[in-house]
Amino acid sequence: MLTPEPEGEEVYGDQIDQTLYSQVWHSTPVTLELANSSLFKPAPQWLSLEERTRLTYERAKAFSAAYGLTVEDVLCLGPNFWKLQTDHLAAVDGGALTLISIQYNLFVGTVAPFARTRPELRLILQRAMDFDISAQFMLTEVGHGLDARNLETTATLLPNGDFELHTPSSAAAKCMPPTTPRGGLPVIAVVIAQLVVADEDYGVRAFLVPLGNGKEMCKGVVSKVLPPRTGAHPIDHALTYFNRVRLPKSALLGSLEKPQSKRDQFYATIHRVSAGTLFLSSSCIPLLKVAVYNASRFSMRRMVLGHDGNPMPVIHFRTQQLPILHAIAQYHVLQAYLIHAATAFRNTKTDPRVRHGIATAFKAVAVHHFQKSIKALNEGCGWHGYYEHNQLLQLELEFRAVGTAEGDIRVLAIRLASELLIGRYSMPAPRYPQHALARHEAAVFAEARHLLATHGGAHRSEQFNRDILPLALPLTEAMGHRMAYEAARDARIDPKLLALYESGAILHDAAWYAEHGGIARLAQREMEARAADALLPFLPDLVRETGARAYSSAPIASDRVWGEFVAGLETFEGEASGEYVLGL
């Protein structure tokens, strides 16, 4: 909900381009037809795991084709790329979006810069864009996730200029990219390995490696498929091993030269991971919209008898209203925040560390909002929430992996908070420094810096581990809440939505605001109540504006769908004798 800015109100900082905001959030969805197609209807329970996996790949191909992105869209992180990542169809099959995100952001985004000087790569890129191949990105290993810089997979330069790709130990198995033939597509991957030249470690490089032809694996490549993730649409996640696989010299993406800094070389090689940190986490926005739609429709349909003996919907109760209203406020604010963060992230003139910090702060807030809201929304649906067919539980389980994918948010927060506390760089200053959320952020960082100083400023000490590391995520969330509020305010989000968002952020650290912010606990609750009161009359409109109806398949959201669901349940009847059951 965008409203005209009040006359005379001064606007601080850079304004979010309203045309860009409308282009991303208010344009007609391109996947409406797909959402109503047989391809995206709930899969029959009798399909085998292999068939359901193949279906995920077919959906990914159709999903990506609906957008028709170009390599340039991906490389430059254009608005159409943002729209794909935040399409409602992600709530229908999160596995399809996962495949697209890996294929477009990580594979195409890594390979595309080299195609400028290597035209032969352009055909591979186009086949990846068209989903004629399955294109993967292989970085983390079983024994090296958080410390991926120490990965063990080697690519050894041979005397004739070729390479030998090898997995030296079980801990060096690549995980979890889907690499089996189950998708029915030829598989190729960007494999990150340690380059070894004349027995010397030259740091990590990216290599283009064929893995299979869609029917069987390539010689020397072994894929061990993992069990399906609970509740998620199936993808053939796997552990992948290389047994002295010979690669041509053209497999190397980049230079053979020894880098001056292995650390810088590592981060340059995996530069698209930070883009995934931002954009993959933004998929929580359409997921929250579908969850809000389903939970709201249930709460409006579910009747109980009131004190007067007349039926009334459970949406009448504040305990049903608050989770729904908070989630609505959150995704409206996150929409503005994403536009701001994505615009800043695309600015290549910005310090790469700051760009990564922007992505980390967004992810921290997005993951926190989603995890808290989806649980509350699901609980409000009672026993219905236990079942995947009502989508909320499946959305929760599907998105849970995002907290780890493209960087574990806890680890990203530790890196960001630590570097800020020791002064390696600084994030953009608050645009509204006197606002409560900005003062909260400044205060908690000041507390952490004071604590660090009492330990002598050592950031590689047991005291830092004990006292500072647990603060890293709360510090990052405080920064993210402030940045989200500022982006929404600059985007002229409806003040009623912004007020409820602000109250939710305050309640997240209620103790600080009561102790130092001048807002007592009862006053905090009153802020929330008044903000909810202001929004409640508009709830039917807000639910309709989610745009989620075509993407909802939950029986709890519609009398018609509930009737069809019950009619389709396996039914048992008979003429057994009750006396026999009673043992008479």
C-alpha positions, 0 to 999 in steps of 0.5 A: 500500500503506497500513499502520497507523502504528506505535504511538507514532510522532508525526505532524508537520504536517497529516495527509492525509485517509485517506478522501480518499486511499481515495476517489481511489486505492482506489475501483472504477474507473469506466472498466473497462467502457469499457476492454474496449469496442470503442471503446477497442481498438487502432485498426486501422492502415488507418484514415486520419488523419481517422478516427483523429482522429475516434476520439479525439474519440469516446473523449473524449466516452465517457471524460468521460461515464463520470465525469459531472462537473458544472461545480461539480466542475471549478470547485471542483477536486473529488476526482472531477476529480482521479480523471478526470485520473489514470484508467488510461484515460489510458494507452489514449488520451492524446489523449482525456485531452488534449481533456478537460483542455483542455475541462474545466479550461481552457475550463469552468474559465475560463468558469464563474465568469462564469456566476454573473452571466451565465445565458446561459453555462450552456447553453454550459458544459453542452454543453462538459461533455457534449462536444456541442461542442469547447471550446478555450482559446487563449493562446500564439502562434507568437511568444509562448509563454514570454512570453505576456504580450506576445501580439499578438492584438488585440480592438479595441472598436468604436464600437457596443460590439462587438469586432474580433478580429484576428491582426496578424502570422504570429507572432500565430497561436494554437497549438496548440489543435485547431480544425479540423472534423476532430472533427465537433463545433462548435468554440468557444474562449476566446481571450486577446487584448489589449483595445484601447480608443480606441487604448490597450492595456488588457491581456489579456482572455478572449473567447468566440469561435465557430470552426466548425460542425463542417463548416467554419470561421466567417467570418474564422477560418482553421485550419492543421492541424499534422502529427500528433505522433510516437507520440501519438494524433492530435489536430487541433492547429493554427495559428489566425488571425483576420481582423478577426472581428466579435464581439458585446459579449457575447463579452467575459468580464470588465470593460472597465475599465482594470486597475491592474496589467496583470500581475495582470490577465494572471495572473487571466485565465489562472488555470486554467493553474496548475491544469493545471500540477498536474493534467495532470502527475498523469496520469503516475501511471496511465501509470507503472502501465500501463508497470510492468504491461507491463514486469513481465509481460514480465520474468516471461515472458521466459526465458533459460537460467541457469547450471544450464541451466534456464530462468529469467525475466529478472526474476531480474536486478537490472537488470530489478528496479530500474527496475520497483521504483523506478517502483512506489515513485514512483507510490505516493509521487506518489499521496500527494503529489497528494492533499496538493498538490491539497488545498493548491492548492484552498485559496483563502486561500493566497497564489496564488504559493504555490499556483502554487509547489506545482503547479510543484514537483509537476510538476517531480518528476512529469515527472522521475520519469516521464521517467527511469522510462519510459525504463528500463522501455522499455529493459528490454523490448529490441527489443519496446520500439521498437514502439508496440503495446507501449504503453511508447514511446507512453506516453513520447511521449504524455506528453512534451508535458506537460513543456511544456503548461500551462507549460514546466517549465523556465520554471516552475522558473526563475520559482519558484526566482528568486522564492524566492531573492530573497525575494518569498515563501516556500513552506511549511516542511518538516515533517521538517526533520532528514530527509536530503531536507529538509537537502538542499533547505535546503543547495542553496538556501543555496548558490544564495543565497550565489552570488546574494549574490556577484553583488550580489543582481541577478536580472536580470543576466548572472551570474544567467543564467549561474550561477543559471538552470541551478540552477532546475530542480534546486532545484525538484526538491529541494523537490519530493522533500522535499514528496513524501516528507513527503506519503507519510510522512503518508499512511502509505505502506508504509515499504518503498516509502518507503525505496526512494523516498528512496534514489532521491531521494538517488541523484539528487544523489549527489554532494551526499549524499557530500560534505555529507550523510554518505552515501558512494557505496557506502552510497547503493547499499547503501540502494537494494539493501536497500530493493529486497530488502525490496520484491522478495518483494511484486512480484507483488502490487504488479503486480496492485495496479496495476489496469492489466490491463484497460488493457493491450493490449501483446502482451509482457504476455500469451501469449494477446495475443502469439499473437493479435498474431502471428496477425494480422501480415501474412504472406508465403509462396511457392514461389520457387526458392532457386537463382534467389535465389542466381543459379544 
